[in-house]
Amino acid sequence: MNNTGQKFGGRKSGTSNKDKTNIRTTFQLLVENNLDAIQSDLDCLKPFDRVKVIIDLAKFVLPTLKAIDFSDSNNKERISPVVINFKVIEPKNENRDLHI
């Protein structure tokens, strides 16, 4: 057992893991080569489910941000959270009013 704090063997500090790099590159190619299929699958989902999937997938490409609590430093009251409501809006049928 090494209790000296010195590193013997293995990768040097800061050296990337080649296996991890290869897996990420291969997975990136897999996603890039299937973008049309992924988009098609997303288009088949209901709007709420589509947004949920996009948010879940974003975790793999965007850093996860830590939630912070905003408060007014003068009166220590919490600021109301932002609420987003999703509604399904039916597309207008432009041909509906035309009489042939």
N, CA and C atoms as a LAMMPS dump frame, in Angstrom:
ITEM: TIMESTEP
0
ITEM: NUMBER OF ATOMS
300
ITEM: BOX BOUNDS ff ff ff
-5.0000000000000000e+02 5.0000000000000000e+02
-5.0000000000000000e+02 5.0000000000000000e+02
-5.0000000000000000e+02 5.0000000000000000e+02
ITEM: ATOMS id mol type element x y z
1 1 1 N 0.845 -1.177 0
2 1 2 C 0 0 0
3 1 3 C 0.89 1.241 0
4 2 1 N 0.544 2.218 -0.838
5 2 2 C 1.338 3.43 -0.98
6 2 3 C 0.747 4.541 -0.112
7 3 1 N 1.404 4.897 0.953
8 3 2 C 0.953 5.984 1.83
9 3 3 C 1.815 7.229 1.682
10 4 1 N 2.675 7.251 0.669
11 4 2 C 3.61 8.366 0.51
12 4 3 C 2.98 9.551 -0.202
13 5 1 N 1.866 9.348 -0.902
14 5 2 C 1.263 10.427 -1.677
15 5 3 C 1.876 10.552 -3.051
16 6 1 N 2.909 9.768 -3.323
17 6 2 C 3.533 9.792 -4.639
18 6 3 C 2.833 8.791 -5.541
19 7 1 N 2.788 9.13 -6.822
20 7 2 C 2.135 8.263 -7.792
21 7 3 C 3.19 7.429 -8.491
22 8 1 N 2.951 6.13 -8.538
23 8 2 C 3.87 5.222 -9.22
24 8 3 C 3.104 4.508 -10.334
25 9 1 N 3.502 4.695 -11.584
26 9 2 C 2.873 4.021 -12.711
27 9 3 C 1.543 4.647 -13.089
28 10 1 N 0.87 4.056 -14.054
29 10 2 C -0.431 4.555 -14.501
30 10 3 C -0.289 5.81 -15.348
31 11 1 N -1.439 6.411 -15.667
32 11 2 C -1.442 7.637 -16.46
33 11 3 C -0.921 8.8 -15.636
34 12 1 N -0.272 9.717 -16.309
35 12 2 C 0.173 10.933 -15.641
36 12 3 C -1.031 11.86 -15.473
37 13 1 N -0.962 12.704 -14.477
38 13 2 C -2.044 13.634 -14.195
39 13 3 C -2.345 14.483 -15.429
40 14 1 N -3.619 14.579 -15.789
41 14 2 C -4.027 15.381 -16.935
42 14 3 C -4.085 14.616 -18.242
43 15 1 N -3.591 13.388 -18.27
44 15 2 C -3.63 12.575 -19.479
45 15 3 C -5.032 12.014 -19.653
46 16 1 N -5.576 12.134 -20.875
47 16 2 C -6.941 11.656 -21.107
48 16 3 C -6.983 10.128 -21.167
49 17 1 N -8.119 9.587 -20.828
50 17 2 C -8.361 8.156 -20.889
51 17 3 C -8.723 7.813 -22.335
52 18 1 N -7.876 7.065 -23.032
53 18 2 C -8.089 6.775 -24.452
54 18 3 C -9.353 5.978 -24.698
55 19 1 N -9.679 5.018 -23.815
56 19 2 C -10.903 4.232 -23.985
57 19 3 C -12.13 5.129 -23.912
58 20 1 N -12.14 6.023 -22.951
59 20 2 C -13.265 6.943 -22.772
60 20 3 C -13.393 7.852 -23.998
61 21 1 N -12.27 8.337 -24.493
62 21 2 C -12.27 9.201 -25.676
63 21 3 C -12.807 8.446 -26.891
64 22 1 N -12.377 7.191 -27.079
65 22 2 C -12.853 6.388 -28.212
66 22 3 C -14.353 6.136 -28.116
67 23 1 N -14.849 5.84 -26.923
68 23 2 C -16.28 5.582 -26.746
69 23 3 C -17.078 6.845 -27.049
70 24 1 N -16.617 7.987 -26.567
71 24 2 C -17.329 9.247 -26.83
72 24 3 C -17.346 9.565 -28.319
73 25 1 N -16.22 9.362 -28.989
74 25 2 C -16.152 9.629 -30.427
75 25 3 C -17.087 8.707 -31.193
76 26 1 N -17.086 7.431 -30.844
77 26 2 C -17.953 6.461 -31.509
78 26 3 C -19.422 6.796 -31.27
79 27 1 N -19.764 7.159 -30.043
80 27 2 C -21.155 7.506 -29.732
81 27 3 C -21.565 8.775 -30.463
82 28 1 N -20.659 9.739 -30.565
83 28 2 C -20.959 10.973 -31.287
84 28 3 C -21.262 10.661 -32.755
85 29 1 N -20.468 9.788 -33.363
86 29 2 C -20.722 9.385 -34.755
87 29 3 C -22.065 8.67 -34.89
88 30 1 N -22.399 7.81 -33.922
89 30 2 C -23.677 7.103 -33.931
90 30 3 C -24.837 8.099 -33.936
91 31 1 N -24.765 9.098 -33.077
92 31 2 C -25.827 10.108 -33.007
93 31 3 C -25.87 10.931 -34.296
94 32 1 N -24.7 11.384 -34.765
95 32 2 C -24.649 12.195 -35.985
96 32 3 C -25.205 11.445 -37.188
97 33 1 N -24.948 10.144 -37.283
98 33 2 C -25.42 9.353 -38.42
99 33 3 C -26.907 9.014 -38.33
100 34 1 N -27.537 9.289 -37.183
101 34 2 C -28.95 8.951 -36.997
102 34 3 C -29.798 10.16 -36.637
103 35 1 N -29.335 11.366 -36.985
104 35 2 C -30.08 12.571 -36.637
105 35 3 C -31.476 12.592 -37.249
106 36 1 N -31.606 12.149 -38.498
107 36 2 C -32.925 12.149 -39.144
108 36 3 C -33.889 11.203 -38.427
109 37 1 N -33.402 10.028 -38.052
110 37 2 C -34.252 9.06 -37.34
111 37 3 C -34.632 9.587 -35.963
112 38 1 N -33.677 10.211 -35.283
113 38 2 C -33.962 10.782 -33.958
114 38 3 C -35.004 11.883 -34.084
115 39 1 N -34.859 12.755 -35.083
116 39 2 C -35.83 13.833 -35.293
117 39 3 C -37.202 13.253 -35.61
118 40 1 N -37.247 12.226 -36.431
119 40 2 C -38.516 11.578 -36.769
120 40 3 C -39.189 11 -35.523
121 41 1 N -38.393 10.37 -34.67
122 41 2 C -38.934 9.825 -33.424
123 41 3 C -39.457 10.937 -32.525
124 42 1 N -38.734 12.04 -32.444
125 42 2 C -39.192 13.169 -31.629
126 42 3 C -40.486 13.756 -32.174
127 43 1 N -40.604 13.818 -33.5
128 43 2 C -41.805 14.373 -34.117
129 43 3 C -43.047 13.546 -33.804
130 44 1 N -42.864 12.265 -33.511
131 44 2 C -43.997 11.382 -33.21
132 44 3 C -44.505 11.549 -31.774
133 45 1 N -43.74 12.222 -30.944
134 45 2 C -44.119 12.374 -29.542
135 45 3 C -45.066 13.549 -29.339
136 46 1 N -45.819 13.496 -28.244
137 46 2 C -46.65 14.631 -27.85
138 46 3 C -45.713 15.741 -27.395
139 47 1 N -46.144 17.004 -27.494
140 47 2 C -45.254 18.125 -27.152
141 47 3 C -44.607 18.011 -25.771
142 48 1 N -45.368 17.644 -24.753
143 48 2 C -44.817 17.536 -23.399
144 48 3 C -43.719 16.482 -23.354
145 49 1 N -43.989 15.317 -23.96
146 49 2 C -43 14.233 -23.97
147 49 3 C -41.765 14.626 -24.778
148 50 1 N -41.983 15.365 -25.877
149 50 2 C -40.865 15.794 -26.718
150 50 3 C -39.921 16.701 -25.916
151 51 1 N -40.481 17.663 -25.188
152 51 2 C -39.662 18.572 -24.387
153 51 3 C -38.932 17.793 -23.295
154 52 1 N -39.607 16.833 -22.677
155 52 2 C -38.99 16.028 -21.616
156 52 3 C -37.788 15.25 -22.162
157 53 1 N -37.948 14.642 -23.332
158 53 2 C -36.849 13.878 -23.937
159 53 3 C -35.681 14.8 -24.277
160 54 1 N -35.982 15.97 -24.835
161 54 2 C -34.922 16.914 -25.197
162 54 3 C -34.16 17.354 -23.952
163 55 1 N -34.883 17.631 -22.868
164 55 2 C -34.226 18.027 -21.618
165 55 3 C -33.375 16.883 -21.083
166 56 1 N -33.904 15.658 -21.147
167 56 2 C -33.13 14.496 -20.676
168 56 3 C -31.87 14.291 -21.513
169 57 1 N -31.971 14.472 -22.832
170 57 2 C -30.805 14.314 -23.696
171 57 3 C -29.795 15.439 -23.51
172 58 1 N -30.273 16.621 -23.172
173 58 2 C -29.383 17.77 -22.995
174 58 3 C -28.385 17.531 -21.873
175 59 1 N -28.745 16.702 -20.914
176 59 2 C -27.849 16.413 -19.794
177 59 3 C -26.541 15.777 -20.261
178 60 1 N -26.572 15.164 -21.445
179 60 2 C -25.381 14.498 -21.947
180 60 3 C -24.454 15.435 -22.716
181 61 1 N -24.951 16.607 -23.1
182 61 2 C -24.109 17.517 -23.885
183 61 3 C -23.917 18.877 -23.235
184 62 1 N -24.773 19.237 -22.294
185 62 2 C -24.656 20.514 -21.604
186 62 3 C -24.323 20.263 -20.14
187 63 1 N -23.514 21.102 -19.552
188 63 2 C -23.221 20.906 -18.13
189 63 3 C -24.473 21.152 -17.288
190 64 1 N -24.641 20.355 -16.252
191 64 2 C -25.768 20.53 -15.358
192 64 3 C -25.467 21.701 -14.43
193 65 1 N -26.399 22.652 -14.404
194 65 2 C -26.201 23.823 -13.571
195 65 3 C -26.823 23.597 -12.208
196 66 1 N -26.202 24.125 -11.205
197 66 2 C -26.713 24.005 -9.847
198 66 3 C -27.86 24.99 -9.661
199 67 1 N -28.957 24.521 -9.07
200 67 2 C -30.078 25.406 -8.79
201 67 3 C -29.676 26.38 -7.701
202 68 1 N -30.056 27.635 -7.886
203 68 2 C -29.757 28.632 -6.869
204 68 3 C -31.045 29.297 -6.435
205 69 1 N -31.068 29.791 -5.226
206 69 2 C -32.247 30.427 -4.665
207 69 3 C -32.05 31.933 -4.74
208 70 1 N -32.903 32.592 -5.523
209 70 2 C -32.831 34.043 -5.628
210 70 3 C -33.71 34.662 -4.548
211 71 1 N -33.183 35.641 -3.867
212 71 2 C -33.995 36.375 -2.914
213 71 3 C -33.555 37.823 -2.936
214 72 1 N -34.467 38.69 -2.563
215 72 2 C -34.172 40.111 -2.506
216 72 3 C -33.365 40.36 -1.242
217 73 1 N -32.159 40.849 -1.384
218 73 2 C -31.291 41.017 -0.223
219 73 3 C -31.804 42.088 0.738
220 74 1 N -32.681 42.984 0.257
221 74 2 C -33.201 44.048 1.122
222 74 3 C -34.292 43.558 2.065
223 75 1 N -35.24 42.791 1.531
224 75 2 C -36.347 42.383 2.399
225 75 3 C -36.436 40.871 2.592
226 76 1 N -35.492 40.131 2.076
227 76 2 C -35.369 38.683 2.294
228 76 3 C -36.598 37.888 1.848
229 77 1 N -37.398 38.444 0.95
230 77 2 C -38.551 37.693 0.429
231 77 3 C -38.111 36.923 -0.799
232 78 1 N -38.684 35.742 -0.943
233 78 2 C -38.365 34.926 -2.111
234 78 3 C -39.025 35.502 -3.348
235 79 1 N -38.324 35.438 -4.439
236 79 2 C -38.882 35.864 -5.718
237 79 3 C -39.678 34.698 -6.283
238 80 1 N -40.849 34.985 -6.848
239 80 2 C -41.716 33.94 -7.388
240 80 3 C -41.017 33.198 -8.514
241 81 1 N -41.195 31.877 -8.561
242 81 2 C -40.572 31.106 -9.641
243 81 3 C -41.257 31.369 -10.974
244 82 1 N -40.532 31.133 -12.046
245 82 2 C -41.086 31.24 -13.391
246 82 3 C -41.824 29.941 -13.686
247 83 1 N -43.066 30.043 -14.162
248 83 2 C -43.874 28.872 -14.48
249 83 3 C -44.142 28.881 -15.979
250 84 1 N -43.882 27.765 -16.617
251 84 2 C -44.125 27.624 -18.055
252 84 3 C -45.232 26.603 -18.243
253 85 1 N -46.302 27.014 -18.907
254 85 2 C -47.42 26.107 -19.196
255 85 3 C -47.397 25.778 -20.681
256 86 1 N -47.472 24.496 -21
257 86 2 C -47.491 24.059 -22.382
258 86 3 C -48.924 23.729 -22.773
259 87 1 N -49.379 24.274 -23.913
260 87 2 C -50.702 23.985 -24.431
261 87 3 C -50.543 23.47 -25.855
262 88 1 N -51.417 22.566 -26.228
263 88 2 C -51.435 22.109 -27.609
264 88 3 C -52.276 23.097 -28.395
265 89 1 N -51.698 23.68 -29.423
266 89 2 C -52.408 24.626 -30.275
267 89 3 C -52.608 23.949 -31.616
268 90 1 N -53.865 23.777 -31.955
269 90 2 C -54.194 23.122 -33.219
270 90 3 C -53.847 24.059 -34.372
271 91 1 N -53.21 23.535 -35.423
272 91 2 C -52.886 24.385 -36.574
273 91 3 C -54.154 24.814 -37.288
274 92 1 N -54.147 26.034 -37.794
275 92 2 C -55.293 26.543 -38.538
276 92 3 C -55.31 25.898 -39.915
277 93 1 N -56.482 25.531 -40.354
278 93 2 C -56.635 24.968 -41.685
279 93 3 C -56.939 26.108 -42.637
280 94 1 N -55.959 26.536 -43.415
281 94 2 C -56.096 27.684 -44.309
282 94 3 C -57.114 27.409 -45.422
283 95 1 N -57.294 26.156 -45.823
284 95 2 C -58.178 25.808 -46.919
285 95 3 C -59.634 25.661 -46.474
286 96 1 N -59.883 25.762 -45.204
287 96 2 C -61.216 25.527 -44.667
288 96 3 C -62.217 26.53 -45.202
289 97 1 N -61.828 27.79 -45.385
290 97 2 C -62.751 28.846 -45.793
291 97 3 C -62.882 28.957 -47.301
292 98 1 N -62.129 28.202 -48.056
293 98 2 C -62.191 28.285 -49.507
294 98 3 C -63.317 27.416 -50.047
295 99 1 N -64.09 27.969 -50.955
296 99 2 C -65.163 27.211 -51.608
297 99 3 C -64.826 27.081 -53.077
298 100 1 N -64.783 25.856 -53.528
299 100 2 C -64.407 25.626 -54.931
300 100 3 C -65.639 25.277 -55.723
